[in-house]
Amino acid sequence: MMQSLGRYSKRFLLFRKTQPMIQFTRTLTSAKLNDTLHSRVMAVENRFPFLWRVKVTPVLNEWLKQGNEINPKDLRAVIKALCESQRFDHALQVSEWITKRGVFELSTEDVASRLYLIEIHSGLSEAENFFKSIPENMKDDLVYTTLLSFYAKDKETRHEAEATYQKMRENNMLFKPNPYYKMISLYGLLGDTNMVDEIVRQMIENGVQHDITLTSNNVLKAYASVPDVEAMEKFLKRIEDETPPLALAWQTGISMAKAYLKSGSSGKAIKMLRTTEQVVDAKSKDAANKELMEMYGEAGAKRDESRLYISQNAKQGRRKGAYRCKGSGGRSSNHPGYYYGGCGGGCGSIRGGGDGSRADDNGGGDDSRADDDGGGVGADNDGDSGGGCGGGCGGGCGGCGSWD
């Protein structure tokens, strides 16, 4: 019995030695020049997330204990970096620590960021409770838009979204395009094209400064999600002579192609997919081509599907997987394909000659969760809050920062 226990204990010690629960890539007392608060926090790794909640607050406490100063800008950068690394739990810990220690006076951007992180970590109900606790003088347009973004992404919370939008309207907070984009996305989700048109009308009537390209991509995606091909084509015709021409986001092109397919116009769908190919930037190539291949397969354009596959396969150093075409009933096709997350989205002219530049929806971040109407995370600050990836032009998962 004792011999057996001895053997097991040796194995356990060996496991503990080679597989530490928490790993610090550098010590807290490192004197290296690159030893910053940012590097210390980012070095904390949770090798076994299912065992316990690893805390980063001891790192912050140690930083202060060693006599180092806390710069608000640095802490906000840490939260943004944690968001971009999908470490939302750690980002929330830092946000809570800032409030608890009172290391600096909070801005509305900090409050909006905290609101977003709570929704990610604990759900909508907890986010609503936190919103109620925010002092009225801190509930500005940024905080309200963050709350609106939670409601606008789900059909079930339509009434809450409309009530929040109305509250912003009454308080003269609708002077930026982000709330309008959120509502356009919601009404597209609900299939209410009349309200999509109404929100666009309100934005123009209120003299809101907005990016024509972002607005157009948002509206087109909303029509496509219904799908309302007639409204989609009518809108395209109305803007076709605008200068500069519409920079089509590849995500929007995919959505429009899906709308054509659902309406039985496979020829128009294929034409739109070929147009979309021309506006994909290098950074988004893998993610876009995966969707394009699937869509070509559904539309029956097997040559285009194979052409894209050959183009992808010609690249070296790619990780291969079983490519499944949606049109094949879930069966594997004859060739492998590629699966990448991919972030962001290129934009190019819908009439050709586009600059391929990126236009992040709502100023979104460079990487995000997919198909919202505007990039970014929470007070996604660089994007609009609480969005996620995708939508409109651009997308990807933005970091926590400030809005435009």
N, C-alpha and C positions, 0 to 999 in steps of 0.2 A: 504493500500500500504506500509506504513512505517513498519507495523507489519511484513508483508511478507519479506521485506528487512532485518529486524532484525533477522528473523529466518534463512534466507539464510546466513547472515554474521556470525551467530553463528556456522552454519554448516561448513562454509569455514574456520573459525578460528580453529575449532576442527580438520578439515582435515589437516590444516597447522601444528597443534601441534603434531598430531600423525603420519603424513607422511611427514617429512621434505624433501625438494628437495635435499639437500646435507647433508650428515651426516659425521661428523668427529668422529671417535671412541675414539679419545683422543685429548685434546687441543694442540694447537701449542706451548704452554708454559709449557707443562708437564715437570716435573723435575724427572720423573721416570728414572731409570737406563736404561730401554729398549727403551727410547725415542731417536730414531735415525732418520736420514734423510730417510732411507729406510722405517721405520715404519710409518713416517708421510705421505709420498707419497702414500704408499699402503693403508693407512686408508681412503683416499678420495674415497667416493662412489657416483656414480651418480644413484640415485634411479629412475630418470625419463629421460633416455637418449634421448627421442624424443623431449624434451622441449628445451634444449640448450646444448652447448658444455661445459662441466665442465672443468675447468683448474686446473692443478696441479702446474703451475708456481708460484702462490702466496705462496705455501708451500716452494718452493725453495728460493724465495726472503726473506721470513720470517726467514728461516734458516740462511742466510747470515746476515740479519739485527740484529740477536741476537748474532752476533760475532762468530758463528761457522765456522769451516773450511770446505772446500769442497775438498774431496779426489776423484780424477779421478776414482779410483777403485770402490768407493762406488756408484758414479753416473752410471758407466757402469753396476754395479750389479742391480741397480734400473731399468735400461732399460731392462735388461734381465728378471727380475722378472715381469715387466709389460707385456712383450711379452708372457711369460709363462702363465700369467693370461688372455691372449687375450685382453689386454688393449692397443692395438696398437696406438690409438689416444693419450693416455697419454704418451706412450713411445716416440712418435714423438715430443710431446711438450717438454719433457725433452731434447731430442736431439737438438731441435731448440734453446732451452734456453742456452744450453752449448755454442753453436756457437755465439749466440747474446751477451752473457755476457763475452765471451772469458775467461772462468774460467780456462781453461787449453788448451794446444796445442793438436789439434786433431791428432789422428793416422789414418792410412788407415782403420783400423778396425772400428773406429768411423764413417768414411765416408761411408763405406760399409753398416753399420748398418742403417745409415740415408737413404741411397739409398733404402734399402729394405723396411723401414717403409713408405717412400713416395709412393712406388708402392702399398703397402697394403692399405694405406689411400686414395690416390688420383688417383691411376691407372698408367698404363704403360707410357702414354704420359708425365705426370708430372715427373715420374722417369727418363725418357729419357732427359727431359729438365735439371733436376738436374745433371745428369751425364755429360752433355755438359759443365756445369758450374764448374765442378771439375778441379782444376789445374792439368796439365799433370803429374807433379811429384808426385801427390797423387793417380794416376790411376795405381795401381799395380795389381797383379794377383787376389787378393781378391776382389777388386772393379769390375774388369772385369768379374770374375766368378759370382758375384752377378747379374750383368746385363745379363750375359748369361743364368742364371737360369730363368729369366723372359721369355726370348724368347724360351727356350728349352721345355717349358711346353705346347706349343700350336702349332698345325700344321700350323696355319696361319702365324706364325712368323719364319718359317724355314729359310728363306733367311737371316733374321737379326741374327739368331743364328749362322748360318754358317759364316757370315761376322765377327761376334764377335770372334768366335773360330779362324778364320784365322788371325785376328788382334793379338790375343794372341800368335798364333804360330809364327808370324813375330817378335814379341817382346820377344820371348823366355820365355813366361809365362806358358807354359804347362809342368810344372815340378811336379804338384800334380795331384792326380787321379780325383778330383772333376769335372773339366771341361770335362774329358773323359766320366765320368758317366752321365753327363748332356746330352751329345751328343748321347750316347748309348740309353738313355731313349727316346730322341726325335726320333731317327731313328726307334726304336721299335714302337713308336706311329705312325710313317709314314709307317710302314710295310716294311722298307728297310733293310733286313737282311744283304745284302752285305756291307752296310755302317756300320752296327753294327760290323761286322767282321773287317772292315778297321780301325775303331776307336780303337778296341782292339789291332790290329796289331801295330798301331802307339804308343799306350801306352807302349807296350812291347819293341818296337824298340827304343823308347826314354829313356828306362831304368828307367821309373817312378816307384818309390817304392809304392806298393799298396797291399792292403789286398786281398789275393786270394779269400777268402770267399765273400767279398763285391763285387768284380768284377764278380765272377761267378753268384751270385744272380742277379746282374744288367743285365748281358747278358741273363740269363734264362728268366727273366721277359720281356726283350725286345723281345725275340723269341716268348714267350707265347702271347704277346699282338698282334702279327701279325694276326693270330697265324701260326707259322711254326713249326709243331710238329717234322718234320724230322730234322731240324736244332737243335731243342731243345734236341732231343734224341742223336744226333751225338755229341753235346757238352757234354752232361752227360757222354757218353761213353768215351770221350777223357779225362775227369777228374776223372773217377771213381777209378783209382789207385793212385791218389795223396795222399800224406801224409802231414798233417792230412787230413782226408776226408772232403768233402764239408759239411759245416754247413748250412743246408737249412733253410731259413727264412720262417715262416708260411705264410707270404703274398705271397712269391714266389711260395710256394706249391699250394696255392689257385689259383694263376694265371695259373700255369701249368695244374691244374685240369680243369680249364675253357677252356684251349686250347684243351685238350683231348676231352671235351664234344662237342666243336664246330666242331671238326673233326670227330665226331661220335663214338669215342672210350670211351664209358661209363665205361667199365671195367677198363681201365687204369686210368680213372678219379677217380673212387672209390678207386683204389689202392693208388693213389697219395694222396687222401684225408686222408686215414688211416695213411699213412706215415707222413703227415702234423700234424695230431693229436699228434704224439709223440714228436714233436719239439716245441709245444706251451708252453711257460712258464706261471707260475701262474698269473703274472701281466696282461697278455694278454688273459687269458682264456675266459672271457666273450665275448670280441669282436671277438675272433677267433671262438669260438663255434657258435656264431650267424651265421657267414659266412659259417662255416662247415655244420651246419644244413640245410641252404638254398641250398648249393651245393649238399649235399646228396639227398635232395628232388628232385633237378633237374636231378640228375643222376639215380633216381629211387631206391635208396638205402634206403627204408623206415625204415628198421630195424636200420640202423646206425643213421638215423635222430632221431628216437624215443629213441635210446640208449643215445644219447647226451642230448636229452631233459630231460630224467629221471635223468641223472647225474646232470644237472643244477638244476632241480627241487628239488633234494635232499638237496641242500644247503639251509640254513636258512637265512632269512633277505634279500632275493632278491626281487627286484621290478619287478613285472610281467606285461606283456603287451601282446597284441594279436600277436602271432607269425605268420607271413605270409610266406608261402613257395613260392618261385618264380615259382616253377613248378606247383603250384595249380591255376595258372591264376589269382593270386591276392586275392584268397579267403582265409579266415582264416582257418588254419588247426584245428584239433581236440584238440590241446593242446596249452596252452600259452607258451610264450618264453620270452627271456630277451633282452633288448636293452641297451647296454652300449657303450659309446664312445670308451673307451679303448685306451691305448697308447703303443707305443713301440712294440717289437716283439721278441720272443725267437728264438734262432737258435739251431738246433741240427744236428747231423750227418745224412746225407741222407742214409748212410749205417747202421744206427742204432748206439746206444751207444753215441749219441751226448751229449755234456755237457749242452745243454739247455741254454747256455750263450747268451747274447744279443749282436748282432753286428749291431750297428747303421749305416745305409747307409751313407756314406760320413762323418762318425763320428757324425751322427745326434743326435739331442736332445732327451730327454726322452719322449716327447709328441709332436705331430705334426699334421698337416692337412693331409689328407691321400693320399697315392699312388703317391708320387713323387719319384724320384730316390734317395732321400737322405734326411735325417731328417732335420729339423731345420728351424730355422727362419733366415732370412735375413742375415745379417752378423750373421748368426745364429750361428755363432761362435760356438762352440761345434758341429756344424753340418755344412752342407754346406749351403752357404747362399741362401736365397730365396727359399729353398726347400719347404718343407711342410712335411707332414707326409708320412710315408709309404716307399715306394719303396725299392728295394733291400732288405737288411737285416735291420730289425729294423724299425724305423720310430717314429712318434709321433711328437709333436710340439716342436722342440728345442727352446732354448731361443736365444737371441741375444748375441753373444760372438765372439770367434775367430775361425778361421779355422785351420784344420790340413792338 
